[in-house]
Amino acid sequence: MVKLVLVDRHELVRDCMRSRLENLADISVLHDAPHLDDLLRVLPDVEPDVAILNSPYPFTSACETFLRIREVRPDVKIVVLGSNEEATFARQLLRGGADSYVLTKAHFSDRIDAIEAVMDDRVYVSPDIAR
């Protein structure tokens, strides 16, 4: 079973993702949070395999986020959800510490594919990203 945590500022999105992830895959959502600070407060007490972050943050803030998460849980895999379709942006996030980048507009199965990829130590980037 894959254990994960979710961060998204919208409660409805978190609830829907939790429900779909737990119903479609062998996944347990340990915690969901509206903000990174909420996640960082509980992270020492949970042991996720994957953190899914919906990132409205600029690039530098995103990289700081990855570092803060990895200070507490160095082995956690980070899947970033975002709307920027530029390949350059995706590459920067991956170089900055993300393990996968999935477009928010992508089919839900892309999220599952990203989780499976990072659990196999592979990088996943949405196929729709401009190359």
N, C-alpha and C positions, 0 to 999 in steps of 0.2 A: 504494500500500500504506500502510495506517495502522500507525504504530509506537506501541506502548504499553508502559506499565509497570503492574504490579499490586502492591498492598499488601493483604495479608490475613494475619492471624496464624495461620491454619490452612493447613498445607502441602497437605493434601488438597484444600481449596477452591482454592488457587492452581493446583495441578496440573490440576484439572478445568476451571477457567476457561481456563487457557492452552490446553489441548487443544481445548476447544469453540470458543474464539474463533479459533484458527488453522485449525480444520477447517471452520468455517461461514462465514468471511468473509475478505476480503482484508486480513488483519491479521497483524502480526508482533509477538510479545511479546518485547521487548528484555531485560526483567529482571522478576523477581518477588521480593518481599521480605516477610518476616513483620512488619517494623516500619518506621515512617517513617524512623528513623535509618539503617537499612540502605539504604533508597532514596536518602536524601540523600547518602550516601557515594558512590554510583555515578552519581547524576544528572548531575554535570559531564561524565561520560564517555559518556553516551548521549543521544540526541536524540529523545525521544518526542514524538508529537503529542498523546497522551492519557495521563493517569494515572487509573487506576481504584483508588479507595480504599474499602475496607470499613471504615466508621467506627464503632467502638464508643466514640468519644470524645465528651465533652460539647461543646456548641456552641462555646464559646470556644476549646477545644483544636483543634477542626476548623478554625476560621478562622485560627488560628496556623499550622496545617499548610499551608493554602493559601498563606499568605504565604511560608513557608519554601520551598515548592516553587517559587513564582514568583520568588523571589530568584535562584534558580539557572536556571530555565527560564521566563521571563516569558510565553512564548507557549503553554505547555502547557495543554490543556483538561483540566478536572478533573471526573470523574464519580464521585459518591459513592454507595456502596451502603449502605443502612441499613434498620433495621426500624421506625423511627418513622413512623407513618402520618398524622401531623398535618400539615395544609397549612401551618400557621404555622411549624413546624420546617423544612419544605422551603424556604419563602420565606426564612427566616433564613439557611439555608445558601447559597442563591443570592445573597442580598445580601452574604454574607460572603466570596464568591469562588468558590463552586462553579459549574460550568457546567451540571450536570445532577444529578438525584437519582433514584435507582432503588431501589425496595424490594427487599430481599434475597429476599423470598418471590415476587417477580414472575417471570413466565416468562422464560426465558433470552433470548428474542427482544427483550425490553425493553432488555437490555444492548446488543444490537446497534443497536437504534433510538436509544439514547442516544449511542452512539459516532458513528453517522451524523449525528445532529443537531448535535453539537458540532463535527464536522468541517465542517458547513455553517454554522457560527456561529449555531446555534439552540439554545435551551434545551430540555431534555427533563425532564419530571417524570412518574413512573409514573402511568398513568391511574387506579390504585386509590387514589391519595392523596385523602383526604377534602377536598372543596373548600369 
